[in-house]
Amino acid sequence: MADSSLFFYGSSANRLNSKGQVSIPKRFRSVVGEDEIARGFVLIIGEHECIYMYTHMQFEAVKERVRKIARQENNQEFFRAFLEDAHAIDLDSQGRFVLPASLRQAAGINGPDVLFIGLDDRIEIWAPEKRDQQRTKAADYQEKRKREARKIFGI
């Protein structure tokens, strides 16, 4: 069962080193218990071309939801593809881990800069320029909704 007391928020920038390693910002590590830190994390490509980072306990809950959907839809390939794309990572004593090249490519992380964003039960890892693009799209969408609401309601 996932630990519902974990709550990540805020953002922090960091840089990949020449070995493809990056440190989880301390503000996020401090939220997770020592046992979970020792177990490491699970990374998977998420929505909007970012990487989702879960503790193993949190990932277990996500995995069970995916398993349930796969069974309901009689689609074992969906479940297989989900697990195939997951990467378990370990942290060194300084909180560093290797960000797999396949995930960097999928998330458009081409340079050394990465952005960590706490989003409730997970941490997201973004290429800063991808996050800027997503933020612009979201702002454009919100503005369009406001304009349409004014038309609909005669405001």
C-alpha angles and dihedrals in degrees: 000000000000120000103247092191092073111100123172122193140158129039139260133184123224139166135240115234124222090273093057092255125141132177123238104237112257091238088067097040090053091061093058123074121244092251092057092044088054091051091052127215140284121237126200135162110265138188121306095023098293132120121249116216118199135175111243090255092053092045090053089061092048091047091053091052090051091047090052093050091047091052093046091051094038088234112138090167090065090056092043093051091048094054093039090060095049120102124198111211133190126213124226121222091278094052094257125144136173112258102217114244092230091058092044089053094047091049094045093243098157101151135046096267120096131173122216116203124186110223109179106273097012145039119234123210115206141177099242093232091051090052090050090051092049092048090052092049091050092049091049090050093050091050091050090051091052092051093048092047089054090054094046096047097034093241 
